[in-house]
Amino acid sequence: MITFASTLYTRHRGIVHAYLSMTGGSAGRLVLSLVYFICVANGLSIAEFGLFATASATGIMISRLLAFGFMSPLYRVATVKPLLVGTYSLGFLAGAFLSLPLIIVLALAGYYAVFAQDMALWVFAAFMAAEILFWRGLEVIVIVLNGLGRFGKAALLVVIGTGVRTIAALAFSLPHGAASLATWSLLYLIANAVCLAIALIFFLPRMRLRWRPALYLRRWADSVTVAGAEVLFYVQSEFDKIAVLAIGGPEISGIYAIIMRLADLTALPVRSFNTLLVQKIMRTPETIGSWRLRLIIEAVIVAVSCLAITSMAVYLHMIPNGLGNNVAQVAPWLMAVLLVPAFRNLVEYHSELLYATGHTIRRIFNLVVAGVLKVALLAAIMETSTNVSHWAPLLNGVYLGLYMASFSLTYSALRMQRGRVI
């Protein structure tokens, strides 16, 4: 057994070291994210936290339209043709500028449709700028670093960025008598601007910027397709918060957001694995051809997700106020959603598989199905009753339905052999 493990390690030493670098960053990010979450969730009221989480989710969804998805060809180039990173970076900047009018229109439409009665426009705009321009800008630099194989630097940048936001949250949580959603929006905007400045000054790789419109136009269809898929992915991932706010109001939205935020913390090690797997499949598409390997990967994702959420639930059962008073009100329902993180992480994993194998159209179709199915099921259980004791256990069934649909659609697509997409 020891000899087998040693042989396996020797064969995949590079991948193991890369994963450890990324998970090391994820572990640091997990701790910081937890501190950040505690400060914000308890610094705001539950209703205000629901509004912030929903506004942030809106910004995350819209941010995927920045540059019309041109970060996808940028990532592919960084992975297989790193000398062209500067050329494609300039294309990304041009696309980002051209996408701003559409982003502004969508943000205003979201505000007047959902937030106008509960939040000032300038507060909402601060959250949008923080998510769409500043944090998404940092994420693009992280994507480039990962594509270049600089996983340690990418992980460090994410940890630093999360740390800056955590410092802002700590400052906000201090007893100063002025804690409000408006105050937090300004601190959040400043913190994310600082994050992007650090990324640009200290982490942006050296590159030669060259203007090559012909190359950008050649990648236009792929970029728009990926942007659509990214928006749809985050719609199916984040739109539930908007639906819950619209149906149940800020208080129910806050409870739901706290539950889902705790569930989302379990995804950090899985996402590190997804990044490495996507690169491996891009280089050797047959990597994921074995059904045995597919099922083992899914089983590991389930095990890691369930262990993480169970550990969190046990901790909160033993120390109810361990994450603050507001979280303590939600803690009793954490074990009721035990399977939600596993199914969410598996749906995300399926989406990454389709991206890595070039099935962008099927990926879009899957995300449309998942988004419509999730909102329909959530609306059904919330309209029956907004009592948390009613809808919390039923969330397992909602996400099981999403997983079953995703499993069927994803692996039927993978039966079709595709060449490497570059």
C-alpha positions in Angstrom: 0.0 0.0 0.0 2.8 2.4 0.9 4.7 1.5 -2.3 1.5 2.1 -4.3 1.0 5.5 -2.7 4.6 6.4 -3.3 4.4 5.4 -7.0 1.2 7.4 -7.4 2.7 10.4 -5.7 5.9 10.2 -7.9 3.7 10.0 -11.1 1.5 12.9 -10.2 4.0 15.0 -8.1 3.3 18.2 -10.1 -0.4 18.0 -9.7 -0.2 17.2 -6.0 2.1 20.1 -5.3 -0.2 22.4 -7.4 -3.2 21.2 -5.5 -1.5 21.7 -2.1 -0.6 25.2 -3.1 -4.2 26.0 -4.1 -5.7 24.3 -1.1 -3.3 26.1 1.2 -4.6 29.3 -0.2 -8.2 27.9 0.2 -7.5 27.1 3.8 -6.3 30.6 4.5 -9.2 32.0 2.5 -11.7 29.8 4.5 -10.5 31.1 7.8 -10.7 34.7 6.6 -14.0 34.2 4.9 -15.4 32.8 8.1 -14.2 35.8 10.1 -15.6 38.1 7.3 -18.9 36.3 7.4 -19.2 36.5 11.2 -18.5 40.3 11.2 -20.9 41.2 8.4 -23.7 38.8 9.4 -23.7 40.1 13.0 -22.8 43.7 12.2 -25.9 44.0 10.1 -29.4 43.0 11.1 -30.7 39.7 9.5 -32.9 41.7 7.1 -30.0 44.0 6.2 -27.7 41.0 5.7 -30.3 39.5 3.4 -30.3 42.7 1.3 -26.5 42.8 1.1 -26.3 39.2 0.2 -28.9 39.6 -2.5 -27.3 42.8 -3.9 -23.9 41.1 -3.9 -25.4 38.1 -5.7 -26.8 40.5 -8.3 -23.4 42.0 -8.8 -21.8 38.6 -9.2 -24.3 37.6 -11.9 -23.9 40.8 -13.9 -20.1 40.8 -13.5 -19.9 37.7 -15.7 -20.8 40.0 -18.6 -17.7 42.1 -18.1 -15.8 42.0 -21.4 -18.5 39.7 -22.8 -16.7 36.7 -21.5 -13.3 37.4 -23.0 -11.6 36.1 -19.9 -12.3 32.6 -21.3 -9.9 32.9 -24.3 -7.5 34.8 -22.0 -7.4 31.8 -19.7 -7.0 29.3 -22.5 -4.2 31.3 -24.0 -2.5 31.6 -20.6 -2.8 27.8 -20.3 -1.4 26.7 -23.7 0.1 29.8 -25.4 1.4 32.1 -22.6 3.3 34.4 -25.0 0.0 35.7 -26.2 -1.3 36.7 -22.7 -0.4 40.4 -23.3 -2.3 40.5 -26.6 -5.4 38.9 -25.2 -5.2 41.1 -22.0 -5.5 44.2 -24.2 -8.5 42.5 -25.9 -10.1 41.9 -22.5 -9.7 45.6 -21.6 -11.3 46.7 -24.8 -14.2 44.2 -24.3 -14.6 45.4 -20.7 -15.0 49.0 -21.8 -17.6 48.0 -24.5 -19.6 45.9 -22.0 -20.1 48.8 -19.5 -23.3 50.3 -21.0 -25.0 46.8 -21.0 -23.8 46.3 -17.4 -25.2 49.6 -16.2 -28.6 49.0 -17.9 -28.9 45.5 -16.3 -27.9 46.8 -12.9 -30.5 49.6 -13.0 -33.1 47.1 -14.1 -32.3 44.9 -11.2 -32.4 47.7 -8.7 -35.8 49.0 -9.8 -37.3 45.5 -10.0 -36.2 44.2 -6.6 -34.3 46.7 -4.4 -35.9 50.2 -4.8 -38.1 49.9 -1.8 -35.5 48.7 0.6 -32.2 50.3 -0.5 -31.0 53.7 -1.7 -29.7 53.7 -5.3 -26.2 54.9 -4.3 -25.9 52.1 -1.8 -26.8 49.6 -4.5 -24.4 51.2 -7.0 -21.5 50.9 -4.5 -22.2 47.2 -4.1 -22.3 46.8 -7.9 -19.1 48.7 -8.5 -17.3 46.6 -5.8 -18.4 43.3 -7.3 -18.4 44.0 -11.1 -15.3 46.2 -11.5 -13.0 45.7 -8.6 -13.5 42.2 -7.3 -14.1 40.8 -10.8 -10.9 42.6 -12.0 -8.9 40.8 -9.2 -10.5 37.5 -10.3 -9.4 38.0 -13.9 -5.7 38.4 -12.7 -6.2 35.2 -10.6 -7.5 33.4 -13.7 -4.4 34.5 -15.7 -2.0 33.4 -12.9 -3.7 30.0 -12.7 -3.5 29.6 -16.5 0.2 30.3 -16.3 0.6 27.6 -13.7 1.4 30.1 -10.9 -1.0 28.6 -8.5 0.8 29.7 -5.3 0.7 33.4 -6.4 -2.9 33.1 -7.4 -3.8 31.5 -4.1 -1.9 34.2 -2.2 -3.7 37.0 -4.1 -7.1 35.5 -3.3 -6.0 35.3 0.4 -4.8 38.9 0.4 -8.0 40.1 -1.2 -10.1 38.2 1.2 -8.0 39.5 4.0 -8.5 43.1 2.9 -12.3 42.6 2.8 -12.1 40.9 6.3 -10.2 43.9 7.7 -13.0 46.1 6.4 -15.6 43.8 8.0 -13.8 43.9 11.3 -13.7 47.7 11.2 -17.4 47.7 10.4 -18.2 45.3 13.3 -16.5 47.5 16.0 -19.0 49.2 18.3 -19.1 52.7 16.9 -22.8 53.3 16.8 -23.0 53.9 13.0 -23.4 50.3 11.7 -25.8 50.4 8.8 -26.1 49.0 5.3 -25.0 52.4 3.9 -21.9 52.5 6.0 -21.0 48.9 5.0 -21.5 49.7 1.3 -18.8 52.4 1.4 -16.4 50.2 3.4 -17.1 47.3 1.0 -16.4 49.6 -2.1 -13.1 50.9 -0.6 -11.9 47.4 0.4 -12.5 45.9 -3.1 -10.8 48.9 -4.8 -7.8 48.3 -2.6 -7.9 44.6 -3.5 -7.7 45.4 -7.2 -4.9 48.0 -6.7 -2.8 45.3 -4.9 -3.5 42.8 -7.7 -2.4 45.3 -10.4 0.7 46.6 -8.7 2.1 43.4 -7.2 0.6 40.4 -9.0 -0.1 41.2 -12.6 2.3 39.2 -14.8 4.8 41.0 -17.0 3.5 41.0 -20.6 3.8 42.7 -23.9 0.6 44.5 -24.8 -0.2 44.1 -28.5 -3.3 45.2 -30.3 -4.6 42.3 -32.6 -8.3 42.9 -33.4 -8.3 39.9 -35.9 -7.5 37.5 -33.1 -10.2 39.0 -30.8 -12.8 38.7 -33.5 -11.8 35.1 -34.1 -12.6 34.4 -30.5 -15.8 36.4 -30.4 -18.3 33.5 -30.7 -16.5 31.5 -28.0 -16.3 34.5 -25.7 -20.0 35.4 -25.9 -21.0 31.7 -25.5 -18.9 31.4 -22.4 -20.2 34.7 -21.0 -23.7 33.4 -21.5 -22.8 30.2 -19.8 -21.1 32.1 -16.9 -24.1 34.4 -16.4 -26.5 31.4 -16.5 -24.2 29.5 -14.1 -24.4 32.3 -11.6 -28.1 32.9 -12.2 -28.8 29.3 -11.2 -26.3 29.7 -8.4 -27.3 33.1 -7.1 -30.8 34.0 -8.4 -32.3 32.0 -5.6 -31.5 34.9 -3.2 -33.4 37.3 -5.4 -36.4 35.0 -5.6 -36.4 34.5 -1.8 -36.2 38.2 -1.2 -39.1 38.9 -3.6 -41.3 36.2 -2.1 -40.4 36.2 1.6 -39.0 39.7 2.2 -35.6 40.8 3.7 -35.9 38.8 7.0 -36.5 35.4 5.3 -33.9 36.4 2.7 -31.4 37.0 5.5 -32.0 33.6 7.1 -31.7 31.9 3.7 -28.5 33.8 2.8 -26.9 32.8 6.1 -27.7 29.1 5.5 -26.4 29.2 1.9 -23.3 31.2 2.9 -22.4 28.5 5.4 -23.0 25.9 2.8 -20.9 27.8 0.3 -17.8 27.7 2.5 -17.7 23.9 1.9 -17.0 24.5 -1.8 -13.5 26.1 -1.5 -11.4 22.8 -1.6 -13.7 21.5 -4.4 -13.1 24.6 -6.5 -9.3 24.2 -6.2 -9.7 20.6 -7.5 -11.9 21.8 -10.3 -9.3 24.3 -11.5 -6.6 21.6 -11.8 -9.0 19.1 -13.4 -10.1 21.6 -16.1 -6.5 22.2 -17.1 -5.7 18.5 -17.2 -8.7 17.8 -19.4 -7.9 20.7 -21.7 -4.5 19.1 -22.3 -5.7 15.5 -22.4 -9.4 15.2 -23.0 -9.5 11.4 -22.3 -8.6 12.0 -18.6 -12.3 11.8 -17.6 -13.2 9.0 -19.9 -13.5 6.2 -17.2 -16.9 5.8 -15.4 -15.1 4.4 -12.4 -13.0 7.6 -12.1 -16.1 9.8 -12.6 -18.0 8.1 -9.8 -15.0 8.2 -7.5 -14.6 11.9 -8.0 -18.3 12.5 -7.3 -18.1 10.4 -4.2 -15.1 12.3 -2.9 -16.9 15.6 -3.5 -19.9 14.4 -1.6 -17.8 13.1 1.3 -15.8 16.4 1.6 -18.9 18.5 1.4 -20.9 16.5 4.0 -18.0 16.4 6.4 -17.5 20.1 6.2 -21.2 21.0 6.8 -21.5 18.4 9.5 -18.5 19.7 11.3 -19.9 23.2 11.2 -23.4 22.0 12.4 -21.8 20.1 15.3 -19.7 23.1 16.3 -22.8 25.4 16.3 -24.8 22.8 18.3 -22.1 22.7 21.0 -21.4 26.5 20.9 -24.6 28.2 19.5 -23.1 31.7 19.7 -19.8 30.5 18.2 -20.4 32.5 15.0 -22.4 35.4 16.6 -26.0 36.0 17.7 -27.5 36.4 14.3 -26.0 33.1 13.0 -27.1 31.4 16.3 -30.7 32.0 15.2 -30.1 30.0 12.0 -27.8 27.4 13.5 -30.5 24.9 14.5 -31.5 24.5 10.8 -28.0 23.7 9.5 -28.4 19.9 9.9 -31.7 20.1 8.0 -29.7 21.1 4.9 -27.0 18.5 5.2 -27.0 17.4 1.6 -27.4 20.8 0.0 -23.6 21.6 -0.2 -22.8 18.2 -1.8 -25.4 18.6 -4.5 -24.5 22.3 -5.1 -20.8 21.4 -5.4 -21.6 18.5 -7.8 -23.6 20.7 -10.1 -20.7 23.2 -10.2 -18.3 20.3 -10.9 -20.5 19.2 -13.8 -20.4 22.7 -15.3 -16.6 22.8 -15.1 -16.5 19.4 -16.9 -18.5 20.7 -19.8 -16.4 23.8 -20.0 -13.2 21.8 -20.0 -14.4 19.5 -22.8 -15.7 22.3 -25.0 -19.4 21.5 -24.7 -20.3 25.2 -24.3 -23.7 25.0 -25.9 -24.7 22.0 -23.7 -23.3 23.9 -20.7 -25.6 26.8 -21.4 -28.6 24.4 -21.9 -27.8 22.7 -18.6 -27.6 26.0 -16.7 -30.9 27.2 -18.1 -32.5 23.9 -17.0 -30.9 24.2 -13.5 -31.8 27.8 -13.1 -35.5 27.4 -14.1 -35.8 24.2 -12.0 -34.3 25.8 -8.9 -36.4 29.0 -9.0 -39.6 27.0 -9.7 -39.0 24.6 -6.8 -38.0 27.3 -4.4 -41.0 29.4 -5.3 -43.2 26.4 -4.8 -41.9 25.6 -1.3 -41.7 29.3 -0.3 -45.2 30.2 -1.4 -46.6 27.2 0.5 -45.0 28.6 3.7 -42.2 31.0 4.6 -41.7 29.3 7.9 -38.1 28.1 8.1 -39.1 24.8 9.7 -41.1 24.1 6.5 -38.7 25.1 3.7 -35.3 24.4 5.2 -35.5 20.5 5.1 -37.1 20.7 1.6 -34.0 22.4 0.2 -32.3 19.0 0.1 -35.0 17.8 -2.3 -34.6 21.0 -4.4 -30.9 20.5 -4.8 -31.2 16.7 -5.3 -33.5 17.5 -8.3 -30.9 19.9 -9.7 -28.1 17.3 -9.3 -30.1 14.5 -11.0 -30.9 16.8 -14.0 -27.3 17.9 -14.2 -25.9 14.4 -13.9 -28.1 13.1 -16.7 -27.5 16.1 -19.1 -23.7 16.3 -18.4 -22.7 12.7 -18.9 -25.0 12.3 -22.0 -23.0 15.2 -23.5 -19.6 13.6 -22.6 -20.5 10.5 -24.6 -19.8 12.7 -27.7 -16.0 12.8 -28.2 -14.6 16.3 -28.7 -11.1 17.4 -29.6 -9.2 19.8 -27.5 -10.5 23.3 -27.6 -7.8 26.0 -27.6 
